[in-house]
Amino acid sequence: MDYIYLDDAATTRVDDRVKKTMDEYYNKKYGNPSSLHRMGKEAKKAMKNARERTASLIGADSEEIIFTSGGTEADNLAIKGAVEKNEGNHIITTEIEHAAVYNTCRYLEKKGYDVTYLGVDEDGLVNLDEFEEVMREDTVIASIMYANNEIGTVEPIEELAEIADENSSSAESSAAAAEEQNASVEELSSSAQQLSSLASNLSKVVNNYEL
Ligand SMILES: Cc1ncc(COP(=O)(O)O)c(C=O)c1O
């Protein structure tokens, strides 16, 4: 049956360049990067290279790059990691988050955290003044998506990160659905930015950076 696929923002065909590069590691250099033998060392070197190239794409240090199985794992790691590491009982997110963030916040709410779910305007955008108003001294993290996976709205992430930074709060942004990734981690200062580790999504970002 012929069909037209219109869900590329959710996931898309793996880029041929990614397939070609990965083929070698699936079939020949498939050692565990923690193993001390030659194949392990080769895999470790490839991981180091991939980490450095990914870091340079988003203006981060390579030690700041953590590869995950996908966006849901990355969101969980960033949000739960922030509340574990920092003191505070308040989390800010929005009513339009992907289930990866929304369900993590609901889970933490059950654990006793206070969560503010910000609404959005008719264009699907978070209001910056409202965001600043709900910031509290005990706000431990703000998690607001970069691009909405259903309506395509791109949130003002740099301005939101600046407000979070001024209030000494961490910011996390789900960028799995972002076709273009312009803001660098350096510019977003305290924020943790998660790119889906899916090669398909990453290849979209790579395309934009013309590697
Ligand atoms: C904004 C956003 N966050 C998180 C996710 C979850 O990513 P994954 O499906 O890789 O777990 C998605 C997936 O589309 C997404 O669009």
Ligand as a Chemical Component Dictionary entry (heavy atoms), coordinates in Angstrom:
data_LIG
# 
_chem_comp.id                   LIG 
_chem_comp.type                 NON-POLYMER 
_chem_comp.pdbx_formal_charge   0 
_chem_comp.three_letter_code    LIG 
# 
loop_
_chem_comp_atom.comp_id 
_chem_comp_atom.atom_id 
_chem_comp_atom.alt_atom_id 
_chem_comp_atom.type_symbol 
_chem_comp_atom.charge 
_chem_comp_atom.model_Cartn_x 
_chem_comp_atom.model_Cartn_y 
_chem_comp_atom.model_Cartn_z 
_chem_comp_atom.pdbx_ordinal 
LIG C1 C1 C 0 10.121 17.287 22.728 1  
LIG C2 C2 C 0 10.321 15.817 22.912 2  
LIG N1 N1 N 0 10.825 15.372 24.084 3  
LIG C3 C3 C 0 11.029 14.028 24.283 4  
LIG C4 C4 C 0 10.747 13.105 23.303 5  
LIG C5 C5 C 0 10.969 11.628 23.577 6  
LIG O1 O1 O 0 11.968 11.119 22.772 7  
LIG P1 P1 P 0 12.094 9.552  22.511 8  
LIG O2 O2 O 0 10.917 9.140  21.686 9  
LIG O3 O3 O 0 13.409 9.433  21.808 10 
LIG O4 O4 O 0 12.133 8.847  23.847 11 
LIG C6 C6 C 0 10.220 13.529 22.063 12 
LIG C7 C7 C 0 9.895  12.574 20.990 13 
LIG O5 O5 O 0 9.321  12.890 19.982 14 
LIG C8 C8 C 0 10.005 14.923 21.880 15 
LIG O6 O6 O 0 9.514  15.393 20.727 16 
# 
loop_
_chem_comp_bond.comp_id 
_chem_comp_bond.atom_id_1 
_chem_comp_bond.atom_id_2 
_chem_comp_bond.value_order 
_chem_comp_bond.pdbx_ordinal 
LIG C1 C2 SING 1  
LIG C2 N1 SING 2  
LIG C2 C8 DOUB 3  
LIG N1 C3 DOUB 4  
LIG C3 C4 SING 5  
LIG C4 C5 SING 6  
LIG C4 C6 DOUB 7  
LIG C5 O1 SING 8  
LIG O1 P1 SING 9  
LIG P1 O2 DOUB 10 
LIG P1 O3 SING 11 
LIG P1 O4 SING 12 
LIG C6 C7 SING 13 
LIG C6 C8 SING 14 
LIG C7 O5 DOUB 15 
LIG C8 O6 SING 16 
# 
